[in-house]
Amino acid sequence: METTIQQQQARGGPDQAEPALAMEAVRKTFRTAQGPLEAVAGIDLRVGAGEIVAFLGPNGAGKTTSIDMMLGLAVPTSGRVSVFGKDPREAVAAGEVSAVLQTGGLLRDLTVRETVTAIAALHGAKDRVDAVMERTDISGLAKRKVSKCSGGEQQRLKFALALLPDPRLLVLDEPTAGMDVSARHAFWDTMRADALEGRTVLFATHYLEEAQDFAERTVLIGAGKVLADGPTAKLREMTGGRVVSATLPEGRPVAAAVAELELLERVASVRLSGRRVHVTGPDSDAAARLLLGPLGATDLEIAAPTLDAAFMELTGAAS
Amino acid sequence: MNPTYVRIELARQSRDIGNLMFTVGLPAVMYLLFGNMFGGGSAQAGSGNVKFYIMVSMAAYGAAVATTGIAGTAAAENMLGWGRQIALTPMKPSGFIQSKVAVALTIAAAAAGVVFIVGAATGAQADSWSVWVLSYAIAVAGSAVFALYGMGVGMSFKSETAINVAGGVLVFFAFFGNVFLPLSGTMLEIARFTPMYGFVGLARWPLLEGAVATPGATADSFWWLVANLVGWALIFMALALWAMRRTRSRQ
């Protein structure tokens, strides 16, 4: 994590030393009927100018609450959030940060063009309406009522609204939630086309695949904390190994088998539950061969990595 | 306040024809009912006649219903997350409220205007044209207070029924604010503190100059009526701002 920051700062040059986003020991506690709920339990995060960062975590990890605080929509219970060195509300007012909110809605009885025009007027950016609609591929929908737009079209409209102030930092909260696979790809193609040029982007997602495809850096978040933060490629290595599981035969020492598996090259971890052994690592073939051959294991299964597995891996390692 | 935003918002409100007809038309219908209920509609009242008194009362009530309803749509918008979308623009909560109030006042002006036109056509009379103009202007301008009320109540309760509640309570305010029927005794003493009393009293000022329609009741001072209106305006303003800030963060 430290090295990442240093690299980013080096790349940005001395005049870019001001991070696009800085969160210091940020906590957010909600009062609920069941007592206080700590949605964000101490997050430290610095995002340098020009970075594309995935905010990866399952539902309820604290992603949206963190994003709300980055945008000044919620105030941290403690800690400090700044955007380009400013208070988030000031940065919003200056048009330096904008967002596609997951729960940020649209008015159903406005047309697409009216929606864009209304928000553009508030930004004092009416001259950007046509360009932004063109860029997000909604010009053809201009006269359509928002209520008649598909989920993907509404998402593109929200993306258009986010681009209106020409923000330096763009925050996307699960921008592809509820889209099917093809709509998701279309959305990211639009994003990549030219909209992201030169912007700092932070997007929340619970699709590992999206983080892998679009982010240089991934911040893994769970239970309101940063679990891992680093180059996405590294994280993939850490969590990307397949899991080989098999049942070890009765009557043979389990510990010896585990020791043998741990000796394999590129094995990330070996976990044991009863006689069932789980081996995680990129080289599933070697583990499978060893298990089925010399170790005489049965009921072999090989599973592709999931975010859940990654989480178990990381939280298991931490405890 | 942003003119483009207000224009788009007005276009949007005027597309809801059913609601608009109801908001703009009902006060006029109520004037026709109440105006003919009292036989002495053409009897003298202040510097006009009783029909003028009822016309001003209904115009004021109609304007307040319109502003409450239109401003209350802000609550539904917030429930859809529009408030969060707006919160990502430089528009401040106070700017959002001002824009909403401007839209509400435009519709209120139409509602009160219809009552005045119907009144003029059916025998409402005043001694001078300035009584007409001033009464109308005060009824419309004062109804802004109820835009704040509608917004505040609508956003305080997170449900779609909130705005119906606000409308229902408004009927209660109108009754207890001496708007529909002249109150007397203890009821009138309580009424002097209720939210519509100052508003409707000021709207009737050009006609009655503070006199109360109830025989023998003490007249209101101009400053008491102003204090009532301003006091409630501040209370509703605080409620609207508080509710709006609260809805911006996710619950």
Interface residues (C-beta under 8 A of the other chain):
Chain A: T64 T65 D68 L71 G72 L73 A74 V75 V92 A93 A94 G95 S98 A99 L101 T103 G104 G105 L106 L107 R108 D109 L110 E114 T117 A118 I119 A121 L122 H123 G124 K126 K158 L161 A162 P165
Chain B: N2 P3 T4 Y5 I8 E9 A11 R12 R15 D16 E77 L80 G81 W82 R84 Q85 I86 A87 L88 T89 P90 M91 R248 S249 R250
